[in-house]
Amino acid sequence: MRIFIFLLAMMSVAFVQDSKRKNATIRQRSQLMVTDNIGNVYLCYNDQILKYDADGMFIKEFSNKNFGNIAHADATNALRILLFYKEVSRIIFLDNTLSINAEPVQLEALGFPNAQLACTSMENGLWLYDQDNFELIRLNRNLQIEQRTGNLGQVLNISIQPNFMVEKNNRLFVNNPSTGIMIFDIYGTFAKTIPIKNLTGFQVLEDRIIYFEEQKLKAVDLLSYMDIEYKDSEFKGALNVRLEKQKMVVHYADSCTIYKQQ
């Protein structure tokens, strides 16, 4: 069943045609945009990550040219930002000032030279997806293996080529474009698949998965599993849209626009 909801309301955020206003525009080229739960915006361009506050004011920049381009950034924990450099199998953790707060994680030394995805986990742990064995692995803060799923292709009897994952509220959400969003518990036990296909990423807020598809902001409710399409949320040419702290951040290739609820 598909429900078309004509009011965008989530975590006290309401954006309708007459109640949202442009708060700021960040003029910066970037391939990736993420936000944290404080409302800060992070833009990644090649080997750089730039941090802006919720009003679009520049705060800090970090770059490490030795590791190549940033493949993924996870700001779920604003005090421990994960940067994944897939080309060299490295992970760097930054604090809220974009300063390195630990030694870089050398994944090949841990036995995962072909890790394709990485994201943060509770208690300063992290999740990896290992393409060699088609499995998810959870490492604790000491980089010791705590959980592993085994070969997901065999366990679930599917072709698996995931391109995005994030942990939220003690659940791991893994996007497998050919089948949809797979949900696991914190122990790596598979729960179910939400059949939204061909996504490149999404955001989990409260009990909804928010995603940007066909230039529109959409969601699926994790309690009812009903689909939602938000009115007045079409942004031509946008790459992504995220919601944080009564703000909507619209990502374009050469800029980001921040909208604020009036």
C-alpha positions as CSV (number, residue, x, y, z in Angstrom):
1,M,0.0,0.0,0.0
2,R,1.4,3.4,-0.9
3,I,0.4,6.5,1.1
4,F,1.0,10.0,-0.3
5,I,1.4,12.2,2.7
6,F,1.0,15.9,2.0
7,L,2.9,17.2,5.0
8,L,6.6,16.6,5.6
9,A,6.8,15.9,9.3
10,M,9.6,14.1,11.0
11,M,11.3,14.6,14.3
12,S,9.5,18.0,14.6
13,V,10.7,18.9,11.1
14,A,7.9,20.3,8.8
15,F,8.6,21.5,5.3
16,V,5.7,22.4,3.1
17,Q,5.6,24.8,0.3
18,D,4.8,27.9,2.4
19,S,6.7,27.0,5.6
20,K,10.3,26.3,4.5
21,R,12.8,29.0,3.6
22,K,16.3,29.0,2.3
23,N,18.6,29.5,5.2
24,A,22.0,29.2,3.5
25,T,23.8,28.0,0.4
26,I,27.3,26.4,0.6
27,R,29.2,27.0,-2.6
28,Q,31.5,23.9,-2.7
29,R,32.0,21.1,-5.1
30,S,31.6,17.7,-3.5
31,Q,30.8,14.1,-4.4
32,L,29.4,13.1,-1.0
33,M,27.3,14.9,1.6
34,V,26.5,13.6,5.1
35,T,25.1,15.3,8.3
36,D,25.3,14.6,12.0
37,N,22.5,14.6,14.6
38,I,23.6,18.1,15.7
39,G,22.9,19.5,12.2
40,N,26.4,19.9,11.0
41,V,27.0,19.3,7.3
42,Y,30.1,17.5,5.9
43,L,31.1,17.7,2.2
44,C,33.6,15.3,0.7
45,Y,35.6,16.1,-2.4
46,N,38.3,13.7,-3.4
47,D,40.6,13.5,-0.4
48,Q,39.0,16.5,1.5
49,I,36.2,16.6,4.0
50,L,34.9,20.0,4.9
51,K,32.7,20.7,8.0
52,Y,30.0,23.4,8.1
53,D,27.6,24.2,10.9
54,A,23.8,24.0,10.7
55,D,23.7,27.6,9.2
56,G,26.3,26.8,6.5
57,M,29.2,28.5,8.2
58,F,32.6,26.9,7.4
59,I,34.2,25.3,10.5
60,K,37.1,23.1,9.5
61,E,38.7,21.0,6.8
62,F,40.7,17.7,6.8
63,S,42.7,16.1,4.1
64,N,45.0,13.1,3.8
65,K,46.5,12.8,0.4
66,N,48.4,9.6,1.2
67,F,45.3,7.5,1.3
68,G,43.6,8.8,-1.9
69,N,39.9,9.7,-2.2
70,I,37.3,9.3,0.6
71,A,35.0,6.5,-0.5
72,H,32.6,7.0,2.4
73,A,32.0,9.2,5.5
74,D,29.9,8.3,8.5
75,A,29.0,11.1,10.9
76,T,26.4,9.1,12.8
77,N,28.6,9.8,15.9
78,A,29.5,13.5,15.7
79,L,32.4,12.9,18.1
80,R,33.8,10.0,16.1
81,I,33.5,10.5,12.3
82,L,34.6,7.6,10.1
83,L,36.4,8.1,6.8
84,F,36.7,5.0,4.6
85,Y,39.5,4.9,2.0
86,K,38.5,1.8,0.0
87,E,41.4,2.1,-2.5
88,V,44.0,1.5,0.2
89,S,41.9,-0.4,2.7
90,R,42.2,2.3,5.4
91,I,39.9,3.9,8.0
92,I,40.5,7.1,9.8
93,F,38.5,8.3,12.8
94,L,38.1,12.1,13.4
95,D,36.9,14.0,16.4
96,N,34.4,16.9,16.3
97,T,37.3,19.2,15.3
98,L,38.2,17.0,12.4
99,S,41.4,16.0,14.1
100,I,42.6,12.4,14.0
101,N,41.8,10.7,17.3
102,A,43.3,7.3,16.7
103,E,45.8,5.4,14.6
104,P,44.5,4.7,11.1
105,V,42.9,1.2,10.8
106,Q,44.8,-1.0,8.4
107,L,42.2,-3.4,7.2
108,E,44.5,-5.6,5.2
109,A,46.5,-6.2,8.4
110,L,43.3,-7.4,10.1
111,G,42.6,-9.8,7.2
112,F,40.2,-7.7,5.2
113,P,42.1,-6.4,2.1
114,N,38.9,-6.3,0.0
115,A,36.5,-4.6,2.4
116,Q,34.0,-2.8,0.3
117,L,32.0,-0.9,3.0
118,A,32.5,0.4,6.5
119,C,30.4,2.2,9.0
120,T,30.5,3.1,12.7
121,S,28.9,0.9,15.4
122,M,27.9,1.3,19.0
123,E,30.5,1.4,21.7
124,N,33.2,2.7,19.3
125,G,33.0,-0.4,17.1
126,L,32.7,-0.6,13.4
127,W,31.1,-2.8,10.7
128,L,32.8,-4.0,7.5
129,Y,31.5,-5.8,4.5
130,D,34.1,-8.2,3.2
131,Q,33.6,-8.9,-0.5
132,D,36.0,-11.9,-0.5
133,N,33.7,-13.9,1.8
134,F,30.4,-12.0,1.1
135,E,29.9,-11.3,4.8
136,L,29.4,-8.6,7.4
137,I,31.9,-8.4,10.3
138,R,31.6,-6.3,13.4
139,L,34.8,-5.2,15.1
140,N,34.9,-3.9,18.7
141,R,36.8,-0.8,19.8
142,N,39.9,-3.0,20.1
143,L,39.5,-4.1,16.4
144,Q,38.6,-7.7,17.5
145,I,35.9,-9.6,15.7
146,E,32.7,-9.8,17.7
147,Q,30.2,-10.8,15.1
148,R,30.2,-12.2,11.6
149,T,27.3,-13.3,9.4
150,G,29.0,-15.9,7.2
151,N,28.4,-15.9,3.5
152,L,25.2,-13.8,3.0
153,G,24.8,-15.0,-0.6
154,Q,24.5,-18.6,0.7
155,V,22.6,-17.7,3.9
156,L,20.0,-15.6,2.1
157,N,20.2,-17.3,-1.3
158,I,20.7,-14.0,-3.2
159,S,23.2,-12.2,-5.3
160,I,24.8,-9.7,-2.9
161,Q,26.7,-6.6,-4.0
162,P,25.9,-4.0,-1.3
163,N,26.8,-0.3,-1.8
164,F,25.9,1.3,1.5
165,M,25.3,0.5,5.1
166,V,24.6,2.3,8.4
167,E,23.9,1.3,12.0
168,K,21.0,3.0,13.8
169,N,19.1,2.2,17.0
170,N,20.9,-1.1,17.4
171,R,20.1,-2.3,13.9
172,L,22.3,-2.5,10.8
173,F,20.8,-1.4,7.5
174,V,22.6,-2.7,4.4
175,N,21.6,-1.6,0.9
176,N,21.8,-4.3,-1.8
177,P,20.5,-2.6,-4.9
178,S,19.2,-5.7,-6.6
179,T,17.0,-6.8,-3.7
180,G,16.5,-3.9,-1.4
181,I,17.5,-2.7,2.1
182,M,18.5,-5.6,4.4
183,I,18.0,-5.2,8.1
184,F,20.1,-7.0,10.7
185,D,20.2,-6.9,14.5
186,I,23.3,-5.8,16.4
187,Y,24.5,-9.4,16.4
188,G,24.4,-9.7,12.6
189,T,21.2,-11.8,12.6
190,F,19.1,-11.1,9.5
191,A,15.6,-9.8,10.1
192,K,14.1,-8.8,6.8
193,T,14.5,-7.0,3.5
194,I,12.6,-3.9,2.5
195,P,12.2,-4.2,-1.3
196,I,13.2,-0.7,-2.4
197,K,15.7,-1.4,-5.2
198,N,18.5,0.5,-7.0
199,L,19.2,3.0,-4.2
200,T,22.7,4.4,-3.6
201,G,22.1,5.4,0.0
202,F,19.5,6.5,2.6
203,Q,19.0,7.9,6.0
204,V,17.4,6.3,9.1
205,L,15.5,8.7,11.3
206,E,13.4,7.4,14.2
207,D,11.2,4.7,12.7
208,R,11.6,5.7,9.0
209,I,14.1,5.1,6.3
210,I,14.4,8.3,4.2
211,Y,15.7,8.1,0.7
212,F,16.0,10.4,-2.4
213,E,14.7,8.8,-5.6
214,E,13.6,10.1,-8.9
215,Q,14.3,13.7,-7.6
216,K,11.8,13.2,-4.8
217,L,12.1,12.7,-1.1
218,K,10.5,9.5,0.0
219,A,10.4,7.2,3.0
220,V,9.2,3.9,4.3
221,D,7.7,3.5,7.8
222,L,9.5,0.8,9.7
223,L,6.5,0.1,11.9
224,S,3.8,-0.2,9.3
225,Y,6.1,-0.7,6.2
226,M,4.0,1.8,4.3
227,D,5.6,3.9,1.6
228,I,5.6,7.7,1.9
229,E,6.2,10.4,-0.7
230,Y,6.5,13.9,0.6
231,K,4.8,16.8,-1.1
232,D,6.8,19.7,-2.4
233,S,10.1,17.8,-2.0
234,E,11.2,17.7,-5.6
235,F,14.6,19.2,-6.2
236,K,15.7,19.1,-9.8
237,G,19.3,18.2,-10.3
238,A,19.9,17.3,-6.7
239,L,22.1,14.4,-5.7
240,N,20.7,13.8,-2.3
241,V,18.6,15.3,0.5
242,R,19.0,14.8,4.3
243,L,17.0,16.0,7.3
244,E,18.5,17.1,10.6
245,K,17.4,19.3,13.4
246,Q,14.6,21.2,11.7
247,K,16.7,21.6,8.6
248,M,16.7,20.1,5.1
249,V,20.0,19.9,3.3
250,V,19.8,19.5,-0.5
251,H,23.1,18.4,-2.1
252,Y,24.1,19.4,-5.6
253,A,27.4,18.7,-7.4
254,D,28.6,22.2,-6.9
255,S,26.7,23.4,-3.8
256,C,24.4,22.6,-0.8
257,T,21.3,24.5,0.1
258,I,20.1,24.4,3.7
259,Y,16.4,25.0,4.3
260,K,15.0,25.9,7.7
261,Q,11.5,25.6,9.1
262,Q,9.9,29.0,9.6
